[in-house]
């Protein structure tokens, strides 16, 4: 009866002390279309939840034991954030040493590429924080309905390798508290995969308001935030600014390059939400609207993008994003931008964007003649 678990390298009677002592997860075995991955939970009923790749999965109980499990079919080359919900609370996987914050874990199929420079972090680990903290109270963001202006934000700044060009990380709190970007950038710089840079972690209070295609955020970044950074005493070159964003953040980064070319000329964009139009967030199917959204509409006017260097990355496992991304990539290149296009073993998930973030920032900082 224990053959289900023995196939994953866990022999013994499920629910016994010996079984739990050897338990590990997630564990994978090959299947015809990729992998079957075993997730375990001990105790009360639970369900398995994924960042964006799959609908929740109910765990099954093994006979009358305290062992709950799910066997999940996963495609080849996938890295995904997940968590378990039991008795209404979310938990990281207690059998998985790789976490993303206190109640999230990261699973990767055996064929998923490594992510150099990103250390494995447990759910209970506290990530290091940059020493430099800037208090930013923006007046310019008052234009976004008055909800965001005048609110204090703590913007962390880290000079990796002593500092250099500014890398503005949108959704900065995620890169501080869930994924150890400071450590990863330090490692990449020390090993020569990146030049010294100054990381600026921009916290967001309302993603929908701030990352929609409106000018207020970028006016505030230009007029308020970047002067704070350059006057802080940290080595920071705002003239070689790289904006790095994912999802709505990627949309906002490309919008900034189109509307504020004197400010933003280097972009690292992962899974940009190029389906976005002002009406899309309220639709039942936001991705079902005009292909490329307002960014494609803007690009069809053929702006001169000869000064723009932009890296686009999209996940292999987010097919509905593909038409939107492909159109924006093509139109940007036709408008004269220097474009790099890649497809990562990813869904719409920050755990999968991590390698692309380092790689694409490095590319964005190369001389355009290389």
Secondary structure in CASP SS format (residue, H / E / C, confidence):
PFRMAT SS
TARGET T0000
AUTHOR 0000-0000-0000
METHOD secondary structure of the structure
MODEL  1
X C 1.00
X C 1.00
X H 1.00
X H 1.00
X H 1.00
X H 1.00
X C 1.00
X C 1.00
X C 1.00
X C 1.00
X C 1.00
X C 1.00
X C 1.00
X C 1.00
X C 1.00
X C 1.00
X H 1.00
X H 1.00
X H 1.00
X H 1.00
X H 1.00
X H 1.00
X C 1.00
X C 1.00
X C 1.00
X C 1.00
X E 1.00
X E 1.00
X E 1.00
X E 1.00
X E 1.00
X C 1.00
X C 1.00
X E 1.00
X E 1.00
X E 1.00
X E 1.00
X E 1.00
X E 1.00
X E 1.00
X E 1.00
X E 1.00
X C 1.00
X C 1.00
X C 1.00
X C 1.00
X E 1.00
X E 1.00
X E 1.00
X E 1.00
X C 1.00
X C 1.00
X C 1.00
X C 1.00
X C 1.00
X C 1.00
X E 1.00
X E 1.00
X C 1.00
X E 1.00
X E 1.00
X C 1.00
X C 1.00
X C 1.00
X C 1.00
X C 1.00
X E 1.00
X E 1.00
X E 1.00
X E 1.00
X E 1.00
X E 1.00
X E 1.00
X E 1.00
X E 1.00
X C 1.00
X C 1.00
X C 1.00
X E 1.00
X E 1.00
X E 1.00
X E 1.00
X E 1.00
X E 1.00
X E 1.00
X E 1.00
X C 1.00
X C 1.00
X E 1.00
X E 1.00
X E 1.00
X C 1.00
X C 1.00
X C 1.00
X C 1.00
X C 1.00
X C 1.00
X C 1.00
X E 1.00
X C 1.00
X C 1.00
X C 1.00
X C 1.00
X C 1.00
X E 1.00
X E 1.00
X E 1.00
X E 1.00
X C 1.00
X C 1.00
X C 1.00
X C 1.00
X C 1.00
X C 1.00
X C 1.00
X C 1.00
X C 1.00
X C 1.00
X C 1.00
X C 1.00
X C 1.00
X C 1.00
X C 1.00
X C 1.00
X C 1.00
X C 1.00
X C 1.00
X C 1.00
X C 1.00
X C 1.00
X C 1.00
X E 1.00
X E 1.00
X E 1.00
X E 1.00
X E 1.00
X E 1.00
X C 1.00
X C 1.00
X H 1.00
X H 1.00
X H 1.00
X H 1.00
X C 1.00
X C 1.00
X C 1.00
X C 1.00
X C 1.00
X C 1.00
X C 1.00
X C 1.00
X E 1.00
X E 1.00
X E 1.00
X E 1.00
X E 1.00
X E 1.00
X E 1.00
X E 1.00
X E 1.00
X C 1.00
X C 1.00
X C 1.00
X E 1.00
X E 1.00
X E 1.00
X E 1.00
X E 1.00
X E 1.00
X C 1.00
X C 1.00
X H 1.00
X H 1.00
X H 1.00
X H 1.00
X H 1.00
X H 1.00
X C 1.00
X C 1.00
X C 1.00
X H 1.00
X H 1.00
X H 1.00
X H 1.00
X H 1.00
X H 1.00
X H 1.00
X H 1.00
X H 1.00
X H 1.00
X C 1.00
X C 1.00
X C 1.00
X C 1.00
X C 1.00
X C 1.00
X E 1.00
X E 1.00
X E 1.00
X E 1.00
X E 1.00
X C 1.00
X C 1.00
X C 1.00
X C 1.00
X C 1.00
X H 1.00
X H 1.00
X H 1.00
X H 1.00
X H 1.00
X C 1.00
X C 1.00
X C 1.00
X C 1.00
X H 1.00
X H 1.00
X H 1.00
X H 1.00
X H 1.00
X H 1.00
X H 1.00
X H 1.00
X H 1.00
X H 1.00
X H 1.00
X H 1.00
X H 1.00
X H 1.00
X H 1.00
X C 1.00
X C 1.00
X C 1.00
X C 1.00
X C 1.00
X E 1.00
X E 1.00
X E 1.00
X E 1.00
X E 1.00
X E 1.00
X E 1.00
X E 1.00
X E 1.00
X E 1.00
X E 1.00
X C 1.00
X H 1.00
X H 1.00
X H 1.00
X H 1.00
X H 1.00
X H 1.00
X H 1.00
X H 1.00
X H 1.00
X H 1.00
X H 1.00
X H 1.00
X C 1.00
X C 1.00
X C 1.00
X C 1.00
X C 1.00
X C 1.00
X E 1.00
X E 1.00
X E 1.00
X E 1.00
X E 1.00
X C 1.00
X C 1.00
X C 1.00
X C 1.00
X C 1.00
X C 1.00
X C 1.00
X C 1.00
X C 1.00
X H 1.00
X H 1.00
X H 1.00
X C 1.00
X C 1.00
X C 1.00
X H 1.00
X H 1.00
X H 1.00
X C 1.00
X C 1.00
X C 1.00
X C 1.00
X H 1.00
X H 1.00
X H 1.00
X H 1.00
X H 1.00
X H 1.00
X H 1.00
X C 1.00
X C 1.00
X C 1.00
X C 1.00
X C 1.00
X C 1.00
X C 1.00
X C 1.00
X C 1.00
X E 1.00
X E 1.00
X E 1.00
X E 1.00
X E 1.00
X E 1.00
X E 1.00
X C 1.00
X C 1.00
X C 1.00
X H 1.00
X H 1.00
X H 1.00
X H 1.00
X H 1.00
X H 1.00
X H 1.00
X H 1.00
X H 1.00
X H 1.00
X H 1.00
X H 1.00
X H 1.00
X H 1.00
X H 1.00
X H 1.00
X C 1.00
X C 1.00
X C 1.00
X E 1.00
X E 1.00
X E 1.00
X E 1.00
X E 1.00
X E 1.00
X E 1.00
X C 1.00
X C 1.00
X C 1.00
X C 1.00
X C 1.00
X H 1.00
X H 1.00
X H 1.00
X H 1.00
X H 1.00
X H 1.00
X H 1.00
X H 1.00
X H 1.00
X H 1.00
X H 1.00
X H 1.00
X H 1.00
X H 1.00
X H 1.00
X C 1.00
X C 1.00
X C 1.00
X C 1.00
X C 1.00
X C 1.00
END
